[in-house]
């Protein structure tokens, strides 16, 4: 618990002076003022995060956290549970969507086992793998808490440790993503409980549930909230009662990124639920979050509205893994290059507005 | 005129078999079907364009075409006319927005003088420059045609030649962009005339006109359309009466890209007006166009609706030069990498949907 408290205390406000200097520079670059729109806004935000009015994004990391969910036994997912470890192996072999998009943007992928239900055999596999397994999947939250309170604490702490390990290696921006069969179910529970939206409006088809499956999923989420009665004033209790290990891990990554003044790009619905947990623990984290895309998954809009952040794009995506975050990172990098590399009117000898 | 006719005749339908094979492959990749949304759609379109169900985007070129406009004398732009050549030098020195974003996505920038009002001195400048100058700017379209009919033909032919030169060097995707002080004015005239929308609703603030300037701009566009009475059945006549050399050039690039089965990513409002000219000459070109962003400039939506294509993103941009196209090209490349590089369920040993 000390580690979480310490991390939260380390999250400070954005650097106003760096942001003003970045805005002034944007206005001096050879383009009509504000003509690069959101790209200008992001670059100014990153200046405030990094305390550098010409921030440079070089080392890019996507942290993809995997965990299993006891509630999957309730038939709330279109895919069988064994897909979670199978996809972890796919990540480690470089064949998944996140690997392709990370290569495209020049980022590395760090795969973290936060609580996969089987052991991950890593020998002979390529890629970065970190074992932070809290348990072999969560318990079935329709019958009691998904995890013990101390495991929720440990999951957040593990996320903090993962990010700090990257800081030691050097990292300029981090994207977060998830893998876990059944994990839209705890995410919807978290989103409904924290935002106050009805379960029905923040519960979607996940990886491809039919309407009967969706009805069952909604019913199970309501039951889980009723059985567990999370404490609205304690985000760790919410995570413990109706969350998941990878959700806690991602929340920890976000908090630690804020404490280390590193911009963190969130992905879709699951990482959004993790962002809600992080935000409940420390509202200041909002300034360090960049939302990549608006997911197809019902309820993602409610998350972004609650956080008060706008996504960069909407490509009807709903894969998770950090795939939206990868594309978002590329836009953030582009925005910082604009700020660093474009010539000013004076440098280029271009006449200004009449 | 023969070159345009020949090019148009070379534009064929998309390859249905390649598209079906691409769709089948997307469905076999290790992700829930359709979970990459628009990225999947684009990859399938590129498969149809290139006749390759696993298309590869390696050589990327952004063609930025510059021209001046006699109508600028009417006070329809916030910037003075000398900015057009000044920005051409900025492009050639690598300091403009398009240079930064092209470097970011690994594309080269080809700068074409289609009709800048002064000579471009290219010695000691870096970068690719092509001189296709038709004249030292168009004539003032409020007093008569912007250019002679044969110059409109030549501008389109010049664009065809520029693209064919790139084909000889090898090009997998092309983005088009513009530079020309005053060029939102002819673009609005073209858009109003072709789509039938009122001039008021497709005329915007351009690089930053105030409301008095906007009122004047709308009045001048109406006058130009009234004085010139373009022939609705002849897109070359429209281009000649109320167009611009860079607009004709971009239309030529698009038509030639279609004939050579190369995907062409359009930018904002000006390249959109060029797309309307190309579409009037050959409706089949629509299948080869990918719209990058929705511009802030009023009237861009009317263009995309008329063409029946949806933009990939909306970042409140309005710079031109091909900046939106550059970001769009990166997404198209990403979409093709997904199709080429992701593992299938079978390859990765991942269980399919239950």
Interface residues (C-beta under 8 A of the other chain):
Chain A: X29 X30 X31 X32 X33 X35 X36 X37 X38 X39 X78 X79 X80 X82 X83 X86 X87 X89 X90 X93 X95 X96 X97 X99 X100 X101 X103 X104 X207 X208 X296 X312 X313 X314 X315 X316 X317 X318 X319 X323 X327 X330 X331 X333 X334 X337 X338 X341 X342 X343 X347 X348 X349 X350 X351 X352 X353 X354
Chain B: X29 X30 X31 X32 X33 X35 X36 X37 X38 X39 X78 X79 X80 X82 X83 X86 X87 X89 X90 X93 X95 X96 X97 X99 X100 X101 X103 X104 X207 X208 X296 X312 X313 X314 X315 X316 X317 X318 X319 X323 X327 X330 X331 X333 X334 X337 X338 X341 X342 X343 X347 X348 X349 X350 X351 X352 X353 X354
